[in-house]
Amino acid sequence: MPMIGNFILLAISLLIYAGYGILGLFYLIGAVVLSWSAGLLTKRWRWMAWISIALNSLSLLMLKLQPLTGIGWLSVMGLSYFTLQIISYQVDVYRSKYPPERNFLRYALYVTWIPHLFMGPIERYDAMAPQLSTPRKITWEDISCGGIRILVGAVKKLVIAARLGVLTAAISADPEKYSGAFALAAMLMYAIQLYCDFSGGIDMVLGVSRMVGIRMHENFQTPYFSESVREFWQRWHITLGAWLRDYIYIPLGGNRKGKLRKLCNTVITFLVSGLWHGVEYLLWGLLNGVFVCFGDRLKTRCKTVNRIGTFLAITFLWSFFVWPETATALKMLLSVVTTWNYGTFFAGVGTLGLTPGDWIVLGAAVLLLWGYDLWSKKLSGWFAGRGPAARVAVICCVGLLVLVFGMYGIGFDVDSFIYGGF
Amino acid sequence: MKRNKNLKTALSVTAVLLVFAAVFGLISRLLSPKYMTDLEEGSMICAYYSQAQDHDVIFIGDCEVYANFSPLEMYRSHGITSYVRGTSQQLIWQSYYILEETLKYETPKAVVYNVNAMRYSEPVSEAYNRLTIDKMRWSKQKIDIIRASMTEEEDFLSYVFPILRYHSRFDELTCEDVEYLFKTRENTFNGYQMHTEVVPVENLPVKRPLPDYQFGDICCEYLEKMAQLCRENGVELILVKAPSLYPYWYDEYDAQIAEFAASHGMSYYNLLTAAEDIGLDYSTDTYDAGLHLNLNGAKKLSAYFAQLLVQEHGIGDRRDDPHIREIYEAKLKLYDEAAAKGKEI
């Protein structure tokens, strides 16, 4: 029975993926076949694992260095995500953490399961395999909890991120005109936009997966409530952080080789993280590494001060995402203190593309998000404790909220996610 | 016990879903444009459904029919009962499906098609599609017209669930949206949109030669289908080009229509060339510098065309029918009042 279910999910995944280009599909299938075969042969020929890891790492590296090399043939959708999954599997098999998977269907589904192919979470094989090996029963519990999770993601993405996207796009498109207060506003808004866009997308991935009986790891844990940059990275894009920890930081020596090596390893790990986002984000990675190494020294006894400080530090670092050109990002960062246009800001911000109604919806939705993040566990528990009628009512209400206040339709690219671009 | 519990659950879920459906429908209706005071052209298509569908002549086509031909003037002068099923930028495939829908309700003696839209072989814009299609009743024709008209950016689902298209109107809602939530108001006179302003023709844009004058294949195909549909229903199809000065109606266009009409044994009237016979004075008879006629112009054109319909096509005078007279006298009263007020209706 799990075989049939897996086959159907695999077929759907590959069909959807084919819609993004046949060449990409061939690459994906090739990568799956090669890594699965290499996994089986690793026991006999250990070097097979190294070849597979090297080939996958090289592909990923070539994709990331594309702006420098100009070689664009490797623009394969989701390569940044499924390559990390393949490498983790290959390394774990090499380390004999678990035996290689003999069932091709199961392994192929692990790599290509379409919802998480484009933005994660980056799953480990040993966490996902048991779910793919046992018969899945689709229950009302899974459908309703998955459904509400998808809708919560849609609220984040379509109601909040889409509106903030209008503002940040307008500001970042014209750095000459919009500097100073506008640059600061763009960074603050982008911090929320990115969170809503990425975590909203992940909510949808987790929701869809749950509806078909697959549980995946959480990728966010209210990151903006962190008290330090170090803590932030433990609560933001958790599965990437864990991957970097297990396959970069610890193999480099982690914290076992003295304080200096620990600092170096941390910075190297964040440089790799920056490179994973793209070669233009190396400075961003380096600065994050420095903040993680030394940020804790700035902590105070007041939690609120720490949280605000961390949020501002992270916000400033997102400037490299708002203005992908490093020189522009630095110029805009500087303009926050050198260009004093705060007096004209409120008159100007009204012309950036949102209507008064949009501003009200945005403000209310951000407040709701705050409350949701604060009490998400309680709210989830409350929902799980309700009967079918109450659950359907909640789903209908949230669905209606998305339908009316979401920004979608002509002129909006709703299936484009910021982290899908990495 | 368990069966009772399941039944209770099923009933409560059904009740929730029914309430949701009602709220969804209400919000969807509230957010959809009413086309009452703004973009009135959007409500023209549905005004027809509330009519006594007993017309001898049906006009179809773009703004050149609903702004230039006044059915009430034709009734007043010659007793002809007619209705204009024109909409903004009505493309030929839209005209075809609107005609097909009309023939479900009634069989007129003649259908008059204004050929101006023959020049457009692709959907022009989503906004115009909406003005024509949104308020159509659901039918096979509506499905066909949507499928034929959609631009690349549109999707069928947004016609089925207008909330998907109009959800962003939540902050544009006015009293009109509440007032016309469940009702509508007739904005035209048998499909004629009255304009009494005078804006004379002064400077028309330069008439530039076109690289290609050939009508698109799809336009010719639908014109053929229209002719066949009329034949099958025993309705005479009459082709006209309304006397709008702009956009230019090129001689090459005219020749193609004349040839089509001749080969199909139907009449074609290029009323641009008959402006003098009609008595049109473009310094007083247009409300937008030659694109459309105002009430003065429409009166002249309607009387002229009604005469043609009577003499050349045998359309009869129905003023002797007391039922028709009662309906049209009531309409004429409102029409004359509006004309006297001299404002745009």
Boltz contact constraints between the chains, C-beta under 6 A:
constraints:
  - contact:
      token1: [A, 355]
      token2: [B, 171]
      max_distance: 6.0
  - contact:
      token1: [A, 357]
      token2: [B, 171]
      max_distance: 6.0
  - contact:
      token1: [A, 388]
      token2: [B, 9]
      max_distance: 6.0
  - contact:
      token1: [A, 388]
      token2: [B, 13]
      max_distance: 6.0
  - contact:
      token1: [A, 389]
      token2: [B, 12]
      max_distance: 6.0
  - contact:
      token1: [A, 389]
      token2: [B, 13]
      max_distance: 6.0
  - contact:
      token1: [A, 389]
      token2: [B, 16]
      max_distance: 6.0
  - contact:
      token1: [A, 392]
      token2: [B, 13]
      max_distance: 6.0
  - contact:
      token1: [A, 392]
      token2: [B, 16]
      max_distance: 6.0
  - contact:
      token1: [A, 393]
      token2: [B, 16]
      max_distance: 6.0
  - contact:
      token1: [A, 396]
      token2: [B, 20]
      max_distance: 6.0
  - contact:
      token1: [A, 403]
      token2: [B, 163]
      max_distance: 6.0
  - contact:
      token1: [A, 404]
      token2: [B, 167]
      max_distance: 6.0
  - contact:
      token1: [A, 404]
      token2: [B, 170]
      max_distance: 6.0
  - contact:
      token1: [A, 410]
      token2: [B, 153]
      max_distance: 6.0
